[in-house]
Amino acid sequence: MLNLRVATPEKLADLRHLPGYAGVTRRGGAIRIGAGTTHAAIEDGAVPGRLGAILAGVAWRIAYRPVRNRGTIGGSLAHADPAADWVAVLPCFHGEAAVLGPAGERRVALDRFVTGMLATALAPEELLLAVELPVLPEATR
């Protein structure tokens, strides 16, 4: 939106340095991808296993490398552009979005996160923290 000059906010907050906002961790049978994780990091193998290989195949097709270096999985999902790669792909994995607001953290099924064109289940005071996807068997195609 900023790049297209559609949005011109008076103030911007840089969330890149929030602890745990970017990066990938495994918790039991799930992979947690911080919302601030760039498309380039996913393309370059930050996500382990078969899930990582599939997501890397999606990430390298997003725009071009300078966009992938700055653009994030969470930004793309929260923007909810119906033509966006993550919006179309992530619900297929039956994962969840971790959302933080004044009442604490809550979970939203990824197939219910995007509610319409450029619209999500996020309340105005909420922040998308991460997406959690199941670890996939190596034979997954």
N, CA, C and O atoms as CSV, one atom per row, in Angstrom:
chain,resi,resn,atom,element,x,y,z
A,1,MET,N,N,0.828,-1.187,0.000
A,1,MET,CA,C,0.000,0.000,0.000
A,1,MET,C,C,0.877,1.257,0.000
A,1,MET,O,O,0.569,2.228,-0.691
A,2,LEU,N,N,1.967,1.239,0.773
A,2,LEU,CA,C,2.872,2.385,0.786
A,2,LEU,C,C,3.567,2.542,-0.567
A,2,LEU,O,O,3.686,3.648,-1.096
A,3,ASN,N,N,4.019,1.424,-1.111
A,3,ASN,CA,C,4.718,1.437,-2.389
A,3,ASN,C,C,3.842,2.023,-3.491
A,3,ASN,O,O,4.334,2.742,-4.360
A,4,LEU,N,N,2.558,1.723,-3.457
A,4,LEU,CA,C,1.626,2.213,-4.469
A,4,LEU,C,C,1.076,3.598,-4.140
A,4,LEU,O,O,0.294,4.164,-4.904
A,5,ARG,N,N,1.491,4.133,-3.002
A,5,ARG,CA,C,1.034,5.444,-2.532
A,5,ARG,C,C,-0.471,5.459,-2.257
A,5,ARG,O,O,-1.104,6.514,-2.301
A,6,VAL,N,N,-1.032,4.298,-1.978
A,6,VAL,CA,C,-2.449,4.201,-1.623
A,6,VAL,C,C,-2.628,4.586,-0.157
A,6,VAL,O,O,-3.628,5.200,0.216
A,7,ALA,N,N,-1.645,4.217,0.671
A,7,ALA,CA,C,-1.672,4.570,2.090
A,7,ALA,C,C,-0.531,5.540,2.373
A,7,ALA,O,O,0.601,5.325,1.941
A,8,THR,N,N,-0.836,6.597,3.095
A,8,THR,CA,C,0.183,7.574,3.482
A,8,THR,C,C,0.029,7.904,4.970
A,8,THR,O,O,-0.384,9.007,5.326
A,9,PRO,N,N,0.360,6.949,5.828
A,9,PRO,CA,C,0.182,7.178,7.266
A,9,PRO,C,C,1.133,8.251,7.799
A,9,PRO,O,O,2.219,8.464,7.259
A,10,GLU,N,N,0.707,8.912,8.854
A,10,GLU,CA,C,1.548,9.928,9.483
A,10,GLU,C,C,2.703,9.286,10.240
A,10,GLU,O,O,3.795,9.849,10.317
A,11,LYS,N,N,2.454,8.100,10.801
A,11,LYS,CA,C,3.487,7.407,11.586
A,11,LYS,C,C,3.528,5.940,11.181
A,11,LYS,O,O,2.508,5.348,10.828
A,12,LEU,N,N,4.722,5.371,11.240
A,12,LEU,CA,C,4.916,3.947,10.979
A,12,LEU,C,C,5.664,3.335,12.151
A,12,LEU,O,O,6.525,3.981,12.750
A,13,ALA,N,N,5.344,2.109,12.476
A,13,ALA,CA,C,6.063,1.382,13.523
A,13,ALA,C,C,6.848,0.257,12.863
A,13,ALA,O,O,6.286,-0.535,12.105
A,14,ASP,N,N,8.142,0.185,13.149
A,14,ASP,CA,C,8.997,-0.875,12.630
A,14,ASP,C,C,8.991,-2.014,13.644
A,14,ASP,O,O,9.529,-1.884,14.743
A,15,LEU,N,N,8.381,-3.123,13.265
A,15,LEU,CA,C,8.221,-4.251,14.186
A,15,LEU,C,C,9.331,-5.286,14.054
A,15,LEU,O,O,9.334,-6.284,14.774
A,16,ARG,N,N,10.268,-5.062,13.149
A,16,ARG,CA,C,11.288,-6.071,12.860
A,16,ARG,C,C,12.100,-6.502,14.072
A,16,ARG,O,O,12.611,-7.621,14.099
A,17,HIS,N,N,12.230,-5.647,15.066
A,17,HIS,CA,C,13.106,-5.956,16.184
A,17,HIS,C,C,12.367,-6.443,17.437
A,17,HIS,O,O,12.980,-6.591,18.494
A,18,LEU,N,N,11.082,-6.688,17.327
A,18,LEU,CA,C,10.343,-7.252,18.460
A,18,LEU,C,C,10.820,-8.685,18.694
A,18,LEU,O,O,10.952,-9.451,17.739
A,19,PRO,N,N,11.077,-9.057,19.936
A,19,PRO,CA,C,11.549,-10.420,20.221
A,19,PRO,C,C,10.559,-11.469,19.712
A,19,PRO,O,O,9.368,-11.414,20.020
A,20,GLY,N,N,11.064,-12.417,18.935
A,20,GLY,CA,C,10.240,-13.518,18.448
A,20,GLY,C,C,9.325,-13.169,17.296
A,20,GLY,O,O,8.585,-14.030,16.821
A,21,TYR,N,N,9.353,-11.920,16.830
A,21,TYR,CA,C,8.442,-11.518,15.762
A,21,TYR,C,C,8.847,-12.106,14.413
A,21,TYR,O,O,8.003,-12.343,13.549
A,22,ALA,N,N,10.130,-12.333,14.245
A,22,ALA,CA,C,10.633,-12.999,13.041
A,22,ALA,C,C,11.333,-14.279,13.469
A,22,ALA,O,O,11.788,-14.406,14.606
A,23,GLY,N,N,11.411,-15.210,12.557
A,23,GLY,CA,C,12.108,-16.461,12.845
A,23,GLY,C,C,11.151,-17.639,12.863
A,23,GLY,O,O,9.930,-17.488,12.827
A,24,VAL,N,N,11.752,-18.811,12.919
A,24,VAL,CA,C,10.995,-20.059,12.822
A,24,VAL,C,C,11.391,-20.969,13.973
A,24,VAL,O,O,12.575,-21.156,14.252
A,25,THR,N,N,10.389,-21.534,14.640
A,25,THR,CA,C,10.644,-22.502,15.706
A,25,THR,C,C,9.715,-23.695,15.536
A,25,THR,O,O,8.636,-23.593,14.951
A,26,ARG,N,N,10.163,-24.820,16.061
A,26,ARG,CA,C,9.318,-26.014,16.047
A,26,ARG,C,C,8.840,-26.267,17.462
A,26,ARG,O,O,9.628,-26.273,18.408
A,27,ARG,N,N,7.545,-26.473,17.595
A,27,ARG,CA,C,6.928,-26.797,18.885
A,27,ARG,C,C,6.107,-28.049,18.683
A,27,ARG,O,O,5.003,-27.998,18.142
A,28,GLY,N,N,6.648,-29.180,19.120
A,28,GLY,CA,C,5.938,-30.445,18.943
A,28,GLY,C,C,5.688,-30.718,17.479
A,28,GLY,O,O,6.624,-30.789,16.682
A,29,GLY,N,N,4.428,-30.872,17.124
A,29,GLY,CA,C,4.051,-31.186,15.754
A,29,GLY,C,C,3.748,-29.973,14.899
A,29,GLY,O,O,3.137,-30.095,13.838
A,30,ALA,N,N,4.176,-28.788,15.360
A,30,ALA,CA,C,3.880,-27.568,14.605
A,30,ALA,C,C,5.141,-26.742,14.379
A,30,ALA,O,O,6.078,-26.763,15.178
A,31,ILE,N,N,5.135,-26.024,13.279
A,31,ILE,CA,C,6.188,-25.057,12.957
A,31,ILE,C,C,5.577,-23.674,13.127
A,31,ILE,O,O,4.555,-23.358,12.518
A,32,ARG,N,N,6.207,-22.855,13.957
A,32,ARG,CA,C,5.740,-21.477,14.184
A,32,ARG,C,C,6.634,-20.540,13.385
A,32,ARG,O,O,7.848,-20.490,13.584
A,33,ILE,N,N,6.010,-19.801,12.481
A,33,ILE,CA,C,6.717,-18.842,11.637
A,33,ILE,C,C,6.299,-17.456,12.096
A,33,ILE,O,O,5.138,-17.070,11.953
A,34,GLY,N,N,7.249,-16.706,12.648
A,34,GLY,CA,C,6.962,-15.359,13.113
A,34,GLY,C,C,6.461,-14.484,11.983
A,34,GLY,O,O,6.939,-14.587,10.853
A,35,ALA,N,N,5.506,-13.628,12.277
A,35,ALA,CA,C,4.895,-12.781,11.251
A,35,ALA,C,C,5.918,-11.899,10.554
A,35,ALA,O,O,5.709,-11.515,9.403
A,36,GLY,N,N,7.005,-11.570,11.214
A,36,GLY,CA,C,8.038,-10.723,10.639
A,36,GLY,C,C,9.071,-11.474,9.820
A,36,GLY,O,O,10.064,-10.884,9.392
A,37,THR,N,N,8.862,-12.746,9.595
A,37,THR,CA,C,9.786,-13.542,8.793
A,37,THR,C,C,9.624,-13.163,7.329
A,37,THR,O,O,8.516,-13.192,6.791
A,38,THR,N,N,10.729,-12.808,6.688
A,38,THR,CA,C,10.649,-12.347,5.305
A,38,THR,C,C,10.412,-13.501,4.338
A,38,THR,O,O,10.707,-14.662,4.623
A,39,HIS,N,N,9.872,-13.133,3.192
A,39,HIS,CA,C,9.701,-14.105,2.109
A,39,HIS,C,C,11.058,-14.678,1.724
A,39,HIS,O,O,11.171,-15.867,1.427
A,40,ALA,N,N,12.096,-13.830,1.727
A,40,ALA,CA,C,13.445,-14.275,1.363
A,40,ALA,C,C,13.958,-15.324,2.344
A,40,ALA,O,O,14.576,-16.303,1.925
A,41,ALA,N,N,13.717,-15.141,3.630
A,41,ALA,CA,C,14.159,-16.133,4.621
A,41,ALA,C,C,13.477,-17.472,4.374
A,41,ALA,O,O,14.110,-18.522,4.484
A,42,ILE,N,N,12.197,-17.441,4.043
A,42,ILE,CA,C,11.468,-18.677,3.751
A,42,ILE,C,C,12.003,-19.295,2.469
A,42,ILE,O,O,12.209,-20.506,2.401
A,43,GLU,N,N,12.227,-18.476,1.462
A,43,GLU,CA,C,12.804,-18.945,0.200
A,43,GLU,C,C,14.163,-19.600,0.432
A,43,GLU,O,O,14.494,-20.598,-0.208
A,44,ASP,N,N,14.943,-19.037,1.345
A,44,ASP,CA,C,16.306,-19.501,1.596
A,44,ASP,C,C,16.383,-20.680,2.567
A,44,ASP,O,O,17.481,-21.109,2.923
A,45,GLY,N,N,15.234,-21.212,3.001
A,45,GLY,CA,C,15.239,-22.435,3.793
A,45,GLY,C,C,15.074,-22.280,5.292
A,45,GLY,O,O,15.437,-23.194,6.032
A,46,ALA,N,N,14.547,-21.173,5.771
A,46,ALA,CA,C,14.364,-20.978,7.213
A,46,ALA,C,C,13.387,-21.981,7.825
A,46,ALA,O,O,13.495,-22.323,9.003
A,47,VAL,N,N,12.446,-22.442,7.028
A,47,VAL,CA,C,11.453,-23.401,7.519
A,47,VAL,C,C,11.980,-24.814,7.224
A,47,VAL,O,O,12.318,-25.113,6.079
A,48,PRO,N,N,12.054,-25.675,8.232
A,48,PRO,CA,C,12.634,-27.000,8.022
A,48,PRO,C,C,11.677,-28.000,7.367
A,48,PRO,O,O,10.462,-27.805,7.331
A,49,GLY,N,N,12.267,-29.062,6.860
A,49,GLY,CA,C,11.510,-30.221,6.399
A,49,GLY,C,C,10.717,-30.002,5.132
A,49,GLY,O,O,10.941,-29.058,4.374
A,50,ARG,N,N,9.783,-30.913,4.932
A,50,ARG,CA,C,8.955,-30.892,3.729
A,50,ARG,C,C,8.122,-29.617,3.649
A,50,ARG,O,O,7.963,-29.037,2.575
A,51,LEU,N,N,7.591,-29.184,4.797
A,51,LEU,CA,C,6.830,-27.933,4.824
A,51,LEU,C,C,7.694,-26.794,4.300
A,51,LEU,O,O,7.235,-25.982,3.497
A,52,GLY,N,N,8.938,-26.733,4.752
A,52,GLY,CA,C,9.849,-25.685,4.309
A,52,GLY,C,C,10.095,-25.724,2.813
A,52,GLY,O,O,10.150,-24.677,2.167
A,53,ALA,N,N,10.242,-26.914,2.256
A,53,ALA,CA,C,10.471,-27.039,0.813
A,53,ALA,C,C,9.262,-26.526,0.032
A,53,ALA,O,O,9.418,-25.850,-0.985
A,54,ILE,N,N,8.081,-26.842,0.500
A,54,ILE,CA,C,6.868,-26.376,-0.182
A,54,ILE,C,C,6.745,-24.857,-0.070
A,54,ILE,O,O,6.456,-24.179,-1.056
A,55,LEU,N,N,6.966,-24.325,1.134
A,55,LEU,CA,C,6.851,-22.880,1.321
A,55,LEU,C,C,7.931,-22.123,0.551
A,55,LEU,O,O,7.673,-21.036,0.034
A,56,ALA,N,N,9.140,-22.688,0.470
A,56,ALA,CA,C,10.208,-22.055,-0.312
A,56,ALA,C,C,9.805,-21.966,-1.777
A,56,ALA,O,O,10.113,-20.985,-2.453
A,57,GLY,N,N,9.117,-22.990,-2.265
A,57,GLY,CA,C,8.637,-22.985,-3.640
A,57,GLY,C,C,7.603,-21.917,-3.898
A,57,GLY,O,O,7.481,-21.423,-5.019
A,58,VAL,N,N,6.857,-21.555,-2.873
A,58,VAL,CA,C,5.895,-20.457,-2.994
A,58,VAL,C,C,6.632,-19.122,-2.905
A,58,VAL,O,O,6.408,-18.223,-3.715
A,59,ALA,N,N,7.511,-19.005,-1.912
A,59,ALA,CA,C,8.174,-17.721,-1.638
A,59,ALA,C,C,8.991,-17.208,-2.815
A,59,ALA,O,O,8.979,-16.007,-3.085
A,60,TRP,N,N,9.694,-18.073,-3.516
A,60,TRP,CA,C,10.573,-17.580,-4.586
A,60,TRP,C,C,9.792,-17.030,-5.765
A,60,TRP,O,O,10.365,-16.385,-6.643
A,61,ARG,N,N,8.488,-17.277,-5.794
A,61,ARG,CA,C,7.660,-16.737,-6.880
A,61,ARG,C,C,7.011,-15.391,-6.520
A,61,ARG,O,O,6.320,-14.792,-7.344
A,62,ILE,N,N,7.232,-14.932,-5.311
A,62,ILE,CA,C,6.655,-13.651,-4.895
A,62,ILE,C,C,7.501,-12.511,-5.450
A,62,ILE,O,O,8.685,-12.394,-5.132
A,63,ALA,N,N,6.901,-11.690,-6.264
A,63,ALA,CA,C,7.509,-10.464,-6.815
A,63,ALA,C,C,8.944,-10.708,-7.277
A,63,ALA,O,O,9.187,-11.577,-8.114
A,64,TYR,N,N,9.886,-9.952,-6.741
A,64,TYR,CA,C,11.299,-10.078,-7.076
A,64,TYR,C,C,12.094,-9.918,-5.778
A,64,TYR,O,O,11.546,-9.494,-4.761
A,65,ARG,N,N,13.395,-10.260,-5.813
A,65,ARG,CA,C,14.179,-10.407,-4.584
A,65,ARG,C,C,14.152,-9.182,-3.659
A,65,ARG,O,O,13.996,-9.378,-2.454
A,66,PRO,N,N,14.288,-7.956,-4.122
A,66,PRO,CA,C,14.221,-6.837,-3.178
A,66,PRO,C,C,12.894,-6.788,-2.404
A,66,PRO,O,O,12.879,-6.413,-1.232
A,67,VAL,N,N,11.802,-7.155,-3.041
A,67,VAL,CA,C,10.508,-7.213,-2.346
A,67,VAL,C,C,10.532,-8.348,-1.326
A,67,VAL,O,O,10.055,-8.184,-0.203
A,68,ARG,N,N,11.083,-9.495,-1.713
A,68,ARG,CA,C,11.145,-10.635,-0.788
A,68,ARG,C,C,12.065,-10.362,0.394
A,68,ARG,O,O,11.872,-10.925,1.471
A,69,ASN,N,N,13.060,-9.508,0.203
A,69,ASN,CA,C,13.968,-9.156,1.301
A,69,ASN,C,C,13.282,-8.330,2.380
A,69,ASN,O,O,13.699,-8.381,3.537
A,70,ARG,N,N,12.264,-7.583,2.047
A,70,ARG,CA,C,11.567,-6.727,3.015
A,70,ARG,C,C,10.171,-7.237,3.364
A,70,ARG,O,O,9.723,-7.109,4.504
A,71,GLY,N,N,9.493,-7.812,2.381
A,71,GLY,CA,C,8.128,-8.279,2.610
A,71,GLY,C,C,8.107,-9.473,3.550
A,71,GLY,O,O,9.030,-10.289,3.553
A,72,THR,N,N,7.051,-9.571,4.346
A,72,THR,CA,C,6.957,-10.642,5.349
A,72,THR,C,C,5.700,-11.482,5.154
A,72,THR,O,O,4.717,-11.045,4.556
A,73,ILE,N,N,5.766,-12.679,5.672
A,73,ILE,CA,C,4.619,-13.580,5.599
A,73,ILE,C,C,3.434,-12.972,6.351
A,73,ILE,O,O,2.296,-13.058,5.890
A,74,GLY,N,N,3.696,-12.366,7.492
A,74,GLY,CA,C,2.615,-11.755,8.273
A,74,GLY,C,C,2.036,-10.528,7.606
A,74,GLY,O,O,0.823,-10.322,7.628
A,75,GLY,N,N,2.891,-9.710,7.010
A,75,GLY,CA,C,2.410,-8.525,6.306
A,75,GLY,C,C,1.527,-8.890,5.139
A,75,GLY,O,O,0.490,-8.269,4.905
A,76,SER,N,N,1.949,-9.908,4.407
A,76,SER,CA,C,1.165,-10.359,3.260
A,76,SER,C,C,-0.187,-10.899,3.707
A,76,SER,O,O,-1.221,-10.570,3.125
A,77,LEU,N,N,-0.171,-11.728,4.740
A,77,LEU,CA,C,-1.416,-12.323,5.226
A,77,LEU,C,C,-2.348,-11.258,5.813
A,77,LEU,O,O,-3.550,-11.273,5.550
A,78,ALA,N,N,-1.802,-10.349,6.596
A,78,ALA,CA,C,-2.633,-9.312,7.223
A,78,ALA,C,C,-3.165,-8.301,6.199
A,78,ALA,O,O,-4.217,-7.698,6.413
A,79,HIS,N,N,-2.449,-8.119,5.100
A,79,HIS,CA,C,-2.922,-7.225,4.043
A,79,HIS,C,C,-4.130,-7.842,3.326
A,79,HIS,O,O,-5.029,-7.125,2.886
A,80,ALA,N,N,-4.142,-9.162,3.215
A,80,ALA,CA,C,-5.287,-9.912,2.672
A,80,ALA,C,C,-5.648,-9.558,1.238
A,80,ALA,O,O,-6.823,-9.507,0.875
A,81,ASP,N,N,-4.639,-9.318,0.437
A,81,ASP,CA,C,-4.881,-9.108,-0.987
A,81,ASP,C,C,-5.275,-10.463,-1.572
A,81,ASP,O,O,-4.513,-11.421,-1.440
A,82,PRO,N,N,-6.429,-10.574,-2.209
A,82,PRO,CA,C,-6.871,-11.874,-2.712
A,82,PRO,C,C,-5.939,-12.478,-3.763
A,82,PRO,O,O,-6.008,-13.678,-4.028
A,83,ALA,N,N,-5.080,-11.673,-4.357
A,83,ALA,CA,C,-4.127,-12.191,-5.348
A,83,ALA,C,C,-2.806,-12.619,-4.718
A,83,ALA,O,O,-1.927,-13.116,-5.423
A,84,ALA,N,N,-2.644,-12.439,-3.406
A,84,ALA,CA,C,-1.377,-12.736,-2.742
A,84,ALA,C,C,-1.155,-14.235,-2.581
A,84,ALA,O,O,-2.096,-15.001,-2.372
A,85,ASP,N,N,0.099,-14.632,-2.683
A,85,ASP,CA,C,0.461,-16.047,-2.610
A,85,ASP,C,C,0.112,-16.678,-1.265
A,85,ASP,O,O,-0.526,-17.730,-1.228
A,86,TRP,N,N,0.522,-16.050,-0.154
A,86,TRP,CA,C,0.291,-16.670,1.159
A,86,TRP,C,C,-1.199,-16.761,1.491
A,86,TRP,O,O,-1.635,-17.724,2.121
A,87,VAL,N,N,-1.965,-15.783,1.078
A,87,VAL,CA,C,-3.408,-15.795,1.335
A,87,VAL,C,C,-4.050,-17.022,0.688
A,87,VAL,O,O,-4.969,-17.617,1.250
A,88,ALA,N,N,-3.564,-17.391,-0.483
A,88,ALA,CA,C,-4.118,-18.538,-1.200
A,88,ALA,C,C,-3.579,-19.871,-0.688
A,88,ALA,O,O,-4.301,-20.868,-0.691
A,89,VAL,N,N,-2.315,-19.902,-0.249
A,89,VAL,CA,C,-1.652,-21.168,0.087
A,89,VAL,C,C,-1.825,-21.580,1.550
A,89,VAL,O,O,-2.120,-22.744,1.824
A,90,LEU,N,N,-1.652,-20.666,2.481
A,90,LEU,CA,C,-1.610,-21.037,3.905
A,90,LEU,C,C,-2.865,-21.748,4.417
A,90,LEU,O,O,-2.728,-22.662,5.231
A,91,PRO,N,N,-4.071,-21.388,3.992
A,91,PRO,CA,C,-5.243,-22.121,4.493
A,91,PRO,C,C,-5.231,-23.616,4.144
A,91,PRO,O,O,-5.883,-24.412,4.820
A,92,CYS,N,N,-4.510,-23.992,3.115
A,92,CYS,CA,C,-4.437,-25.406,2.707
A,92,CYS,C,C,-3.774,-26.293,3.759
A,92,CYS,O,O,-3.975,-27.507,3.762
A,93,PHE,N,N,-2.990,-25.699,4.647
A,93,PHE,CA,C,-2.249,-26.478,5.648
A,93,PHE,C,C,-3.012,-26.676,6.954
A,93,PHE,O,O,-2.525,-27.364,7.851
A,94,HIS,N,N,-4.189,-26.090,7.074
A,94,HIS,CA,C,-5.032,-26.245,8.269
A,94,HIS,C,C,-4.300,-25.809,9.539
A,94,HIS,O,O,-4.372,-26.467,10.577
A,95,GLY,N,N,-3.593,-24.680,9.427
A,95,GLY,CA,C,-2.877,-24.141,10.571
A,95,GLY,C,C,-3.667,-23.039,11.245
A,95,GLY,O,O,-4.863,-22.866,11.012
A,96,GLU,N,N,-2.960,-22.295,12.090
A,96,GLU,CA,C,-3.592,-21.219,12.846
A,96,GLU,C,C,-2.737,-19.963,12.806
A,96,GLU,O,O,-1.520,-20.021,12.629
A,97,ALA,N,N,-3.396,-18.839,12.973
A,97,ALA,CA,C,-2.720,-17.562,13.157
A,97,ALA,C,C,-2.718,-17.269,14.651
A,97,ALA,O,O,-3.739,-17.418,15.322
A,98,ALA,N,N,-1.568,-16.853,15.167
A,98,ALA,CA,C,-1.475,-16.394,16.552
A,98,ALA,C,C,-1.604,-14.878,16.521
A,98,ALA,O,O,-0.829,-14.193,15.853
A,99,VAL,N,N,-2.588,-14.360,17.247
A,99,VAL,CA,C,-2.934,-12.945,17.219
A,99,VAL,C,C,-2.821,-12.399,18.637
A,99,VAL,O,O,-3.271,-13.038,19.587
A,100,LEU,N,N,-2.219,-11.212,18.783
A,100,LEU,CA,C,-2.071,-10.590,20.095
A,100,LEU,C,C,-2.856,-9.294,20.145
A,100,LEU,O,O,-2.768,-8.461,19.242
A,101,GLY,N,N,-3.631,-9.135,21.222
A,101,GLY,CA,C,-4.403,-7.917,21.439
A,101,GLY,C,C,-4.443,-7.592,22.915
A,101,GLY,O,O,-3.764,-8.248,23.705
A,102,PRO,N,N,-5.215,-6.603,23.306
A,102,PRO,CA,C,-5.301,-6.193,24.709
A,102,PRO,C,C,-5.731,-7.323,25.653
A,102,PRO,O,O,-5.348,-7.332,26.823
A,103,ALA,N,N,-6.518,-8.264,25.153
A,103,ALA,CA,C,-6.988,-9.380,25.987
A,103,ALA,C,C,-5.998,-10.548,26.005
A,103,ALA,O,O,-6.264,-11.569,26.638
A,104,GLY,N,N,-4.876,-10.410,25.328
A,104,GLY,CA,C,-3.888,-11.487,25.275
A,104,GLY,C,C,-3.850,-12.137,23.901
A,104,GLY,O,O,-4.352,-11.595,22.916
A,105,GLU,N,N,-3.242,-13.311,23.868
A,105,GLU,CA,C,-3.091,-14.026,22.600
A,105,GLU,C,C,-4.315,-14.893,22.327
A,105,GLU,O,O,-4.880,-15.504,23.234
A,106,ARG,N,N,-4.708,-14.930,21.065
A,106,ARG,CA,C,-5.781,-15.822,20.649
A,106,ARG,C,C,-5.392,-16.493,19.339
A,106,ARG,O,O,-4.455,-16.062,18.668
A,107,ARG,N,N,-6.103,-17.533,18.982
A,107,ARG,CA,C,-5.834,-18.297,17.763
A,107,ARG,C,C,-6.991,-18.142,16.785
A,107,ARG,O,O,-8.159,-18.099,17.171
A,108,VAL,N,N,-6.631,-18.060,15.514
A,108,VAL,CA,C,-7.629,-17.994,14.450
A,108,VAL,C,C,-7.223,-19.021,13.398
A,108,VAL,O,O,-6.089,-19.005,12.920
A,109,ALA,N,N,-8.141,-19.912,13.036
A,109,ALA,CA,C,-7.851,-20.879,11.974
A,109,ALA,C,C,-7.515,-20.107,10.703
A,109,ALA,O,O,-8.198,-19.142,10.362
A,110,LEU,N,N,-6.462,-20.532,10.003
A,110,LEU,CA,C,-6.033,-19.814,8.812
A,110,LEU,C,C,-7.092,-19.795,7.718
A,110,LEU,O,O,-7.118,-18.879,6.896
A,111,ASP,N,N,-7.955,-20.786,7.700
A,111,ASP,CA,C,-9.016,-20.760,6.683
A,111,ASP,C,C,-10.145,-19.790,7.046
A,111,ASP,O,O,-11.090,-19.616,6.276
A,112,ARG,N,N,-10.043,-19.165,8.214
A,112,ARG,CA,C,-11.031,-18.153,8.627
A,112,ARG,C,C,-10.384,-16.793,8.876
A,112,ARG,O,O,-11.066,-15.834,9.239
A,113,PHE,N,N,-9.075,-16.712,8.682
A,113,PHE,CA,C,-8.356,-15.470,8.981
A,113,PHE,C,C,-8.718,-14.361,7.988
A,113,PHE,O,O,-9.047,-13.247,8.396
A,114,VAL,N,N,-8.660,-14.658,6.707
A,114,VAL,CA,C,-9.044,-13.681,5.689
A,114,VAL,C,C,-10.560,-13.741,5.554
A,114,VAL,O,O,-11.130,-14.794,5.267
A,115,THR,N,N,-11.200,-12.603,5.764
A,115,THR,CA,C,-12.667,-12.560,5.757
A,115,THR,C,C,-13.234,-11.925,4.492
A,115,THR,O,O,-14.446,-11.953,4.275
A,116,GLY,N,N,-12.377,-11.357,3.665
A,116,GLY,CA,C,-12.810,-10.729,2.427
A,116,GLY,C,C,-11.641,-10.020,1.781
A,116,GLY,O,O,-10.503,-10.131,2.235
A,117,MET,N,N,-11.930,-9.295,0.722
A,117,MET,CA,C,-10.873,-8.545,0.041
A,117,MET,C,C,-10.287,-7.494,0.972
A,117,MET,O,O,-10.991,-6.595,1.432
A,118,LEU,N,N,-8.992,-7.614,1.244
A,118,LEU,CA,C,-8.283,-6.691,2.119
A,118,LEU,C,C,-8.895,-6.622,3.515
A,118,LEU,O,O,-8.802,-5.591,4.181
A,119,ALA,N,N,-9.518,-7.709,3.962
A,119,ALA,CA,C,-10.160,-7.763,5.281
A,119,ALA,C,C,-9.780,-9.057,5.999
A,119,ALA,O,O,-9.721,-10.125,5.390
A,120,THR,N,N,-9.526,-8.942,7.292
A,120,THR,CA,C,-9.138,-10.110,8.093
A,120,THR,C,C,-9.927,-10.167,9.390
A,120,THR,O,O,-10.735,-9.287,9.688
A,121,ALA,N,N,-9.678,-11.213,10.146
A,121,ALA,CA,C,-10.296,-11.392,11.457
A,121,ALA,C,C,-9.599,-10.563,12.535
A,121,ALA,O,O,-9.990,-10.620,13.701
A,122,LEU,N,N,-8.575,-9.795,12.163
A,122,LEU,CA,C,-7.879,-8.944,13.132
A,122,LEU,C,C,-8.757,-7.768,13.549
A,122,LEU,O,O,-9.366,-7.105,12.708
A,123,ALA,N,N,-8.815,-7.517,14.859
A,123,ALA,CA,C,-9.463,-6.302,15.354
A,123,ALA,C,C,-8.468,-5.152,15.200
A,123,ALA,O,O,-7.268,-5.403,15.085
A,124,PRO,N,N,-8.930,-3.901,15.196
A,124,PRO,CA,C,-8.022,-2.757,14.985
A,124,PRO,C,C,-6.832,-2.714,15.951
A,124,PRO,O,O,-5.754,-2.250,15.579
A,125,GLU,N,N,-7.016,-3.186,17.167
A,125,GLU,CA,C,-5.935,-3.119,18.165
A,125,GLU,C,C,-5.109,-4.407,18.241
A,125,GLU,O,O,-4.295,-4.563,19.150
A,126,GLU,N,N,-5.312,-5.324,17.299
A,126,GLU,CA,C,-4.591,-6.598,17.319
A,126,GLU,C,C,-3.449,-6.630,16.313
A,126,GLU,O,O,-3.425,-5.889,15.330
A,127,LEU,N,N,-2.507,-7.518,16.601
A,127,LEU,CA,C,-1.315,-7.709,15.787
A,127,LEU,C,C,-1.165,-9.192,15.479
A,127,LEU,O,O,-1.284,-10.031,16.373
A,128,LEU,N,N,-0.908,-9.512,14.230
A,128,LEU,CA,C,-0.617,-10.890,13.855
A,128,LEU,C,C,0.797,-11.202,14.315
A,128,LEU,O,O,1.749,-10.558,13.874
A,129,LEU,N,N,0.945,-12.184,15.199
A,129,LEU,CA,C,2.254,-12.556,15.733
A,129,LEU,C,C,2.959,-13.615,14.901
A,129,LEU,O,O,4.154,-13.511,14.626
A,130,ALA,N,N,2.211,-14.631,14.505
A,130,ALA,CA,C,2.827,-15.783,13.844
A,130,ALA,C,C,1.775,-16.624,13.159
A,130,ALA,O,O,0.579,-16.489,13.417
A,131,VAL,N,N,2.245,-17.499,12.276
A,131,VAL,CA,C,1.400,-18.558,11.746
A,131,VAL,C,C,1.996,-19.870,12.219
A,131,VAL,O,O,3.216,-20.035,12.255
A,132,GLU,N,N,1.132,-20.794,12.579
A,132,GLU,CA,C,1.577,-22.113,13.012
A,132,GLU,C,C,0.994,-23.145,12.071
A,132,GLU,O,O,-0.219,-23.214,11.873
A,133,LEU,N,N,1.879,-23.950,11.493
A,133,LEU,CA,C,1.503,-24.948,10.504
A,133,LEU,C,C,1.988,-26.308,10.965
A,133,LEU,O,O,3.018,-26.404,11.632
A,134,PRO,N,N,1.264,-27.359,10.621
A,134,PRO,CA,C,1.695,-28.695,11.049
A,134,PRO,C,C,2.972,-29.133,10.329
A,134,PRO,O,O,3.207,-28.779,9.174
A,135,VAL,N,N,3.781,-29.905,11.037
A,135,VAL,CA,C,4.937,-30.561,10.419
A,135,VAL,C,C,4.385,-31.574,9.439
A,135,VAL,O,O,3.484,-32.342,9.778
A,136,LEU,N,N,4.912,-31.585,8.236
A,136,LEU,CA,C,4.405,-32.482,7.199
A,136,LEU,C,C,5.296,-33.699,7.023
A,136,LEU,O,O,6.517,-33.591,7.138
A,137,PRO,N,N,4.708,-34.852,6.747
A,137,PRO,CA,C,5.524,-36.030,6.407
A,137,PRO,C,C,6.340,-35.742,5.147
A,137,PRO,O,O,5.890,-34.999,4.275
A,138,GLU,N,N,7.515,-36.314,5.047
A,138,GLU,CA,C,8.396,-36.063,3.903
A,138,GLU,C,C,7.760,-36.461,2.573
A,138,GLU,O,O,8.136,-35.932,1.527
A,139,ALA,N,N,6.803,-37.386,2.602
A,139,ALA,CA,C,6.163,-37.829,1.356
A,139,ALA,C,C,5.072,-36.874,0.858
A,139,ALA,O,O,4.487,-37.108,-0.199
A,140,THR,N,N,4.797,-35.813,1.603
A,140,THR,CA,C,3.738,-34.866,1.243
A,140,THR,C,C,4.071,-34.192,-0.077
A,140,THR,O,O,5.201,-33.757,-0.303
A,141,ARG,N,N,3.072,-34.114,-0.944
A,141,ARG,CA,C,3.215,-33.439,-2.245
A,141,ARG,C,C,2.152,-32.383,-2.373
A,141,ARG,O,O,2.087,-31.692,-3.390
